[in-house]
């Protein structure tokens, strides 16, 4: 049965809205099973640069080519199985000074390992409030399950992410599926090489064709600079023309507070 004209219009609107949405440039990170006790904190600085991206305005959204993004994130433990994080977003466009881009709040929840589940499980819900200069939908929600399994020195993480717009043109698209994954191998005591995968497949239940999806691989690694300081870095390479083609990622995480691991 063919789709009605109204359904086709909604589908086209959703497609254009989704294709215009690039990979989140403010936080390029596969979430791992990382619990904090009450009184423990982590402070992260995300530094990302788009080396090959869009070159023209898409409505109010500025081109991403040569944009630099700086995000500050503070996470504090509430209980042994729950924590709360806040992000402050900044961006610098070519020939412009650093600009405030928005903020986010992220509750974290984890299944205790004492329950002896076969995989480590967590859930992060992200509420985002951004300027439309950098994201066409000024308010969004993201639900990010965390599935982690370790085999000796090998660690596998999978984030089957579900995201939708709460305010803006993308509200008609419903829930988008944006899975991400990470493979890490602790080859040395202080350095863990890794391969990460990020994507945007499209709205549920009908995904977009491959050419309209975002698929990106990111080879990199985690360097333990000190007992409580980790530097993660990598280069993201787009496999389709729908997203950014080259992105440089850097993240520094500092843990502090009571009982630092």
Residue pairs with C-beta under 8 A, 6 or more apart in sequence:
3 11
10 172
11 206
13 169
13 172
13 173
14 170
14 172
14 173
14 174
14 203
15 202
15 208
15 212
17 136
17 169
17 170
17 172
17 173
18 170
18 173
18 176
18 200
18 202
18 203
18 208
18 212
19 208
19 212
19 242
20 58
20 59
20 61
20 136
21 135
21 136
21 137
21 170
21 200
22 53
22 54
22 64
22 214
22 243
22 244
23 198
23 200
23 214
23 216
23 236
23 243
23 244
23 247
25 48
25 50
25 64
25 67
25 69
25 91
25 134
25 244
25 247
26 46
26 48
26 69
26 71
26 87
26 89
26 91
26 101
26 134
27 46
27 71
27 73
27 87
28 46
28 48
28 198
28 218
28 236
28 247
28 249
28 251
29 46
29 232
29 251
30 157
30 159
30 180
30 181
30 182
30 196
30 198
31 122
31 124
31 144
31 146
31 157
31 159
32 146
32 148
32 155
32 157
32 182
33 110
33 120
33 121
33 122
33 146
33 148
33 157
34 42
35 77
35 80
35 81
35 83
35 110
36 42
36 75
36 76
36 77
36 83
37 77
37 80
37 258
37 259
38 77
38 78
38 79
38 80
38 258
39 77
39 257
39 258
39 259
40 76
40 77
40 255
40 256
40 257
40 258
40 259
40 260
41 74
41 75
41 76
41 77
41 255
41 256
41 257
42 73
42 74
42 75
42 253
42 254
42 255
42 256
43 72
43 73
43 74
43 75
43 253
43 254
43 256
44 71
44 72
44 73
44 74
44 75
44 251
44 252
44 253
44 254
45 70
45 71
45 72
45 73
45 251
45 252
46 69
46 70
46 71
46 72
46 73
46 249
46 250
46 251
47 68
47 69
47 70
47 249
47 250
47 251
47 252
48 68
48 69
48 71
48 247
48 248
48 249
48 250
49 66
49 67
49 68
49 69
49 247
49 248
50 64
50 65
50 66
50 67
50 69
50 244
50 246
50 247
51 66
51 245
51 246
51 247
51 248
52 65
52 238
52 244
52 245
52 246
53 63
53 64
53 65
53 66
53 67
53 244
53 245
53 246
53 247
54 63
54 64
54 65
54 244
55 63
55 65
56 63
57 63
58 136
59 136
59 169
60 132
60 133
60 136
61 132
61 133
61 134
61 135
61 136
62 93
62 133
62 134
64 244
65 94
66 93
66 94
67 91
67 92
67 93
67 94
68 91
68 92
69 89
69 90
69 91
69 92
69 101
70 90
70 91
70 92
70 98
71 87
71 88
71 89
71 90
72 87
72 88
72 90
73 85
73 86
73 87
73 88
74 85
74 86
75 83
75 84
75 85
75 106
75 108
76 83
76 84
76 85
76 257
77 83
77 257
78 84
80 112
81 109
81 110
81 111
81 112
82 107
82 108
82 109
82 110
83 107
83 108
84 105
84 106
84 107
84 108
85 105
85 106
85 107
85 108
86 103
86 104
86 105
86 106
87 103
87 104
87 105
87 106
88 100
88 103
89 100
89 101
89 102
89 103
89 104
89 130
89 134
90 98
90 99
90 100
90 101
91 98
91 99
91 101
91 134
92 98
92 99
93 99
99 131
99 133
100 131
101 130
101 131
101 133
101 134
102 128
102 129
102 130
102 131
102 134
102 135
103 129
104 126
104 127
104 128
104 129
105 126
105 127
106 124
106 125
106 126
106 127
107 124
107 125
108 122
108 123
108 124
109 122
109 123
109 124
110 120
110 121
110 122
110 123
110 146
111 117
111 120
111 121
111 122
113 120
118 149
119 147
119 148
119 149
120 146
120 147
120 148
120 149
121 145
121 146
121 147
121 148
122 145
122 146
122 148
123 143
123 144
123 145
123 146
124 144
124 146
125 141
125 142
125 143
125 144
126 140
126 141
126 142
126 144
127 139
127 140
127 141
128 135
128 139
128 140
128 141
128 142
129 138
129 139
130 137
130 138
130 139
130 140
131 138
132 138
132 168
136 168
136 169
136 170
137 165
137 166
137 167
137 168
137 169
137 170
137 171
138 167
138 168
139 165
139 166
139 167
139 168
140 163
140 164
140 165
140 166
140 170
141 163
141 164
141 166
142 161
142 162
142 163
143 161
143 162
143 163
144 159
144 161
144 162
145 159
145 160
145 161
146 157
146 158
146 159
147 157
147 158
147 159
147 160
148 155
148 156
148 157
148 158
149 155
149 156
150 156
153 185
153 186
153 187
154 183
154 184
154 185
154 186
155 182
155 183
155 184
155 185
155 186
156 181
156 182
156 183
157 181
157 182
157 184
158 179
158 180
158 181
159 179
159 180
159 181
160 177
160 179
161 177
161 178
161 179
161 180
162 175
162 176
162 177
162 178
162 204
163 175
163 176
163 178
164 170
164 171
164 173
164 174
164 175
164 176
165 171
165 173
173 203
174 203
174 204
175 203
175 204
176 200
176 201
176 202
176 203
176 204
177 200
177 201
177 202
177 203
177 204
177 207
178 198
178 199
178 200
178 201
179 197
179 199
179 201
180 196
180 197
180 198
180 199
181 196
181 197
182 194
182 195
182 196
182 197
183 194
183 195
183 196
184 192
184 193
184 194
184 222
185 192
185 193
185 194
186 192
187 193
189 224
190 223
190 224
191 221
191 222
191 223
191 224
192 221
192 222
193 219
193 220
193 221
194 219
194 220
194 221
194 222
194 234
195 217
195 218
195 219
195 220
196 217
196 218
196 219
196 220
196 234
197 215
197 216
197 217
197 218
198 214
198 215
198 216
198 218
198 236
199 213
199 214
199 215
199 216
200 213
200 214
200 242
200 243
201 207
201 208
201 213
202 208
202 212
202 213
207 213
210 240
211 240
211 241
211 242
212 240
212 242
213 240
213 242
214 238
214 240
214 242
214 243
215 238
215 239
215 240
215 243
216 236
216 237
216 238
216 239
216 243
216 244
216 247
217 236
217 237
217 239
218 234
218 235
218 236
218 237
218 247
218 249
219 234
219 235
220 232
220 233
220 234
220 235
220 249
221 232
221 233
221 234
222 230
222 231
222 232
223 230
223 231
223 232
223 233
224 230
225 231
227 260
228 254
228 255
228 256
228 260
228 261
229 252
229 253
229 254
229 255
230 252
230 253
231 250
231 251
231 252
231 253
232 249
232 250
232 251
232 252
232 253
233 249
233 250
233 251
234 248
234 249
235 246
235 247
235 248
235 249
236 244
236 246
236 247
236 248
236 249
237 245
237 246
238 244
238 245
238 246
238 247
255 261
